[in-house]
Amino acid sequence: MKNNRYLLYLLLCGVMLYIALPELNLQAGGTEALFAGSWLFLALLVFAGNLSAFLYASQRKIRTGNQKMESVQKRKSRSYTG
């Protein structure tokens, strides 16, 4: 379920960049170029964060599943059947 959310955020960020890029002018001087650069930087940070969350969310599930299996095996090995 979380992967769908991250994919939606990636798509929305891509649409936002697609719409905003023609309007941003990096060649202009002063505050306009500063605003355009900072907006692009923050948009790319959002994109990178959502991309990393999308790519690594499945690995987190695998790790937590392995940890649960290890704890179950430890409990079973400690039981005394003597």
Secondary structure, 3 states (H helix, E strand, C coil): CHHHHHHHHHHHHHHHHHHHCCCCCCCCCCHHHHHHHHHHHHHHHHHHHHHHHHHHHHHHHHHHHHHHHHHHHHHHHHCCCC
